[in-house]
Amino acid sequence: MTNEIIRQFFKNYLLIREQGFDAFTREQSKLFSPKLVTLVSDTRGSFIYEGIDGFFEGMVAWSKHFFVNGQSRHEYIEETPIHVLVRMHGDLKLSEPINGETFRKEGDHGWTEEFELANDLITKVDIKLFFNQPA
């Protein structure tokens, strides 16, 4: 079973390059509940953003530290009408060095995005990014 709402969520990122950030925010907002909660856990700590504007605030904050070149892949681990877990694959460029590194290859980090939905709208986004320890 595929969750077309979440698949559209990821397709909408193409709009940033094709039509600009305003088109992206307009289309992405259509997928969100007004009571959306966005949780982000990464090397900076843990953050909670509330509402649709909060999602974009968190996205802008995240992108100041991490950059994906548009080549990420999505592996759907669990996909139901009300819950989707996606493992993200791809290299990350870091704006600020972490342990002296400014680039992390795909196998050097774990990155998941988990979604909860109700009434065909996204109610929760939980983004987790962690770096694997060197061997």
C-alpha positions in Angstrom: 0.0 0.0 0.0 1.5 3.3 -1.0 0.7 6.6 0.8 0.3 9.1 -2.0 0.3 12.0 0.4 3.8 11.3 1.7 5.0 10.5 -1.8 3.7 13.9 -2.9 5.5 15.5 0.1 8.8 14.3 -1.3 7.9 15.1 -5.0 7.1 18.7 -3.9 10.8 19.3 -3.1 11.4 19.4 -6.9 9.4 22.6 -7.0 12.1 24.5 -5.2 14.4 24.2 -8.2 11.7 24.3 -10.8 9.4 27.1 -9.6 10.9 28.5 -6.4 10.4 28.3 -2.7 7.0 30.1 -2.8 5.5 27.4 -5.0 7.0 24.7 -2.8 5.6 26.2 0.4 2.2 26.7 -1.2 1.9 23.0 -2.4 3.5 21.5 0.7 1.2 23.4 2.9 -1.8 21.7 1.3 -0.6 18.4 2.7 -0.4 19.6 6.3 -2.8 19.8 9.2 -3.0 23.3 10.7 -2.0 21.5 14.0 1.1 20.0 12.5 3.9 19.2 14.9 7.5 18.9 13.5 10.2 17.2 15.7 13.8 17.4 14.6 16.7 15.6 16.3 20.2 15.9 14.9 23.7 17.0 15.9 22.4 20.4 17.0 20.0 18.9 19.5 16.2 18.4 19.5 13.7 20.9 18.4 9.9 21.1 18.3 8.1 23.3 15.7 4.4 23.9 15.8 2.0 24.6 12.9 2.6 24.8 9.2 4.9 27.8 9.5 6.8 26.0 12.1 7.6 23.2 9.6 9.2 25.7 7.2 11.0 27.5 10.0 12.5 24.1 11.0 13.4 23.3 7.4 15.2 26.6 6.9 17.1 26.1 10.2 18.1 22.6 9.2 19.2 23.7 5.8 21.6 26.2 7.3 23.6 23.3 8.7 23.0 20.4 6.3 22.8 20.3 2.5 21.5 17.5 0.3 22.4 17.8 -3.4 19.0 16.6 -4.5 20.3 13.1 -5.1 18.7 11.5 -2.0 16.7 8.3 -2.2 13.7 7.4 -0.1 13.3 3.9 1.3 9.8 3.3 2.6 10.2 1.1 5.7 6.5 1.3 6.8 3.7 2.7 4.8 0.0 2.8 6.0 -2.7 5.4 5.5 -1.9 6.9 9.0 1.8 6.2 9.5 4.9 6.3 7.2 8.5 5.7 8.1 11.1 6.6 5.4 14.9 6.0 5.6 16.7 8.7 3.7 19.8 7.8 1.6 22.3 10.2 0.2 25.4 12.3 1.0 25.3 15.3 3.2 27.3 18.5 3.0 27.8 20.2 6.4 28.0 24.0 6.6 29.9 23.8 9.8 32.5 21.1 10.4 31.7 18.3 12.8 34.8 16.5 14.1 36.7 18.3 11.4 34.5 17.0 8.6 32.3 19.0 6.2 30.9 16.0 4.2 29.3 12.8 5.2 28.8 9.9 2.8 25.6 7.9 2.8 26.9 5.1 5.0 28.3 7.6 7.6 24.9 8.7 8.9 21.4 7.5 9.7 18.5 9.7 8.6 14.8 8.9 9.0 11.6 10.9 8.5 8.5 9.6 10.2 5.0 10.8 9.5 1.6 10.6 11.2 -1.6 11.4 9.3 -5.2 12.0 10.0 -8.0 12.9 7.7 -5.6 12.7 4.7 -3.3 15.5 6.2 0.1 15.2 7.8 -0.2 15.9 11.5 3.3 15.0 12.6 6.8 14.9 11.0 9.7 13.5 13.1 13.1 13.9 11.5 16.1 12.1 13.0 19.7 12.5 11.7 22.6 11.0 13.5 26.2 10.4 12.5 27.8 7.0 12.9 31.0 6.9 15.0 34.2 6.3 13.1 35.4 2.6 13.3 
